Structures are given as structure tokens and as C-alpha cells.
Amino acid sequence: MTVHTKLLDRIAERLTQANLPPLEWYDVLLTLKESPDNSLRLSELAEKVLLTRSNLTRLVDRLEKADLLYRKSCPSDRRGTYAVLTEAGLEMQKKMWVVYAEGISDYFASHISEDEARTLQQICDRLLSNSAQLNIQPKN
């Protein structure tokens, strides 16, 4: 098990204990929040959160049922559909972030120095700038 996996597992446990939705919902809510008009085409959303379209469709179904987002048809392409964040979705993302941020601090940030954090940030920035070469594939 990797450090990343352990960290996410513990944060997921905290979300459950706080009676909040599963961690995988957070990525979708945050991605929509950071998108223009709080919306994205489903195909773009799947790409950004690294999920296959079919897995994203099932996740969007659950988020829509919870009134955290809604689907909207694309006016220029009848086949296209947007996921749009609702006010309730925005509020849920904020609630989840409080728990997520505490977990990051408790399990990660509090265990490294400021110099180590800067070095790690530089490494991550370099990797991210070369991300096109990484050929990252969506999760199944």
C-alpha cells in the first residue's frame, strides 16, 4: 500500500465519520467548482477526474440524485451533456474540504518541514509541467 493510498483511506474514513459523502465525490464537486459557470461537459469532467465515461456516468447519477449537481443539454451539440454544480453541491464541497484539509494537515503536512514542502512542491510542479508525457489513463 502506498503513502498516497493510506492517506486517502484515512481521509475517506474521516469523511464517513463526519457523515459526509465518499471521497470520490469530492473530486467531481471541486472540479465543477473550479470550472467556468460551475459546469463542464461530461467528457471533459471524466478526463479531469481520471474516470472512464461509464464510471463517471454512474457517479454523476449518484451526485444528481443527492441534488449536488444536475445535467444540462449542450445547446450546440445534442449529444453533449453538461454537469452543473448546484448551490447544495457547492456547500457540500466546502464541508468536505474542511475534513479533507484537516486530514492533509494531520497525516501529511504536519510531518514535513517548510523546506521539505517547498522541495516537494518544486518536484510536483516539474512533474505536472511534463504531465503530457506521463500518458495518464482514467481509472476503470
N, C-alpha and C positions, 0 to 999 in steps of 0.2 A: 504494500500500500504506500502511495506517495504522500509527501507532506501536503501537497495540494488536496488530495483526496481526503486525508484526515481532517484538514482544516474545514473543507466544505461539509464533511459529515457532521462535525461538531456544530457548525453554524446551522445546518439543517435541523439538528436536534434542538437547538435554541429556538428556532422558528416554531417548531412543533410545540415545545413547552410554552411558548407565548401565544398559542392558538392562532398562529398565522399560517398562510398558505405555504406550500412546498417551495424550496429554494429555486427550482426551475422556473417558477412563475416570475421571480424577481427579474431575471434577465430580460424577459419579454416586456415587463412593465417599465423597466429602466430604459430599454432601447426605444420604446414608443415615446416615453417622456422626453428623451433627448432628440427626437426627430421633429422636423417641421410639422406644425399643426398636430403634434402628438399622434401622428399616423404614418404608416408605411404599408406598401403593398406586401401581401403575404410572402411572395417570393423573396423580396428584399429582407424582410424580417427573418425568414428562415436562414438566409445567408449570414445575417449579422449575429444571430444567436447560435449558429452552428448546429442547426437541426435539419433533418430531412423535411421535405414539404409535408409528408404524411404525418410525421411526429408533431410538426408544428400545428397542423390542422387539428389534431386531437387536443393539443394543449390550448389552442385558441378556443376550441369548443368549450373547454372547462372554464377558461377565463371569461368567456362571453356568458356562460350560464351563471357565473358569480357576479355578473354586471360590472366587471372591471374593464372590459373593452366591448366594442361592437364592430361588426363588419359593415363596410360600406362599398357599394359597387363603384368601379372605376368608370367615370363618365366617358373617357376616351377609348376604353377597351373593355367590352362587355365580359371578357373572360377574366379580367383583373379584379381583384378584391383587396380593399384596404382593411387593416386592423386599426381601429381608432381607440385611443385611451379615453376612458370616462373619468369624470371627477372622482368617482369611487376608486378607480384604478390608480389614479394619482395619489390619493390618500393612502391606499394600501401600500404602494411603493415606498412612501415616506415612513410608514410604520415598520415595514420590513427592513428598511435601511437602518433604522435605529438599532435593531437586533444584529443585523449584519455587521455594522460598523463596530459595535461592541465586541463581536466575535473576532473580527480582524485585529482589533487592538489587543484583546486578551490572549489570543492564540498565536499572533504573529508579530505585530508592530512593537509590542512591549518587550520583545525578546531580542531586538536588534538595536544597535546604536544608530545615531543620526548619520554617521559616516557610512555605515553598512547600508542604511536605507538609500542614501544618495547613490552609492555604487550599484546597488540592485536596480534602482530606477534607471541609471545610465545603461545598464545591460539590457533591461526590458525595453527601453526606448530604441536601442540599436536593433534588437530582435524584431520589434514591431515595425521599424522602418524597412526591414528586409522581409516582411511577412509575405509578400507576393511570392518569394522564393520558397516559402515553407510549404506551400500547397496543402493548406489545412482543409480537411474534408469534414462535412457535417457528421454529427453523431447519428447512429442508426436508431 
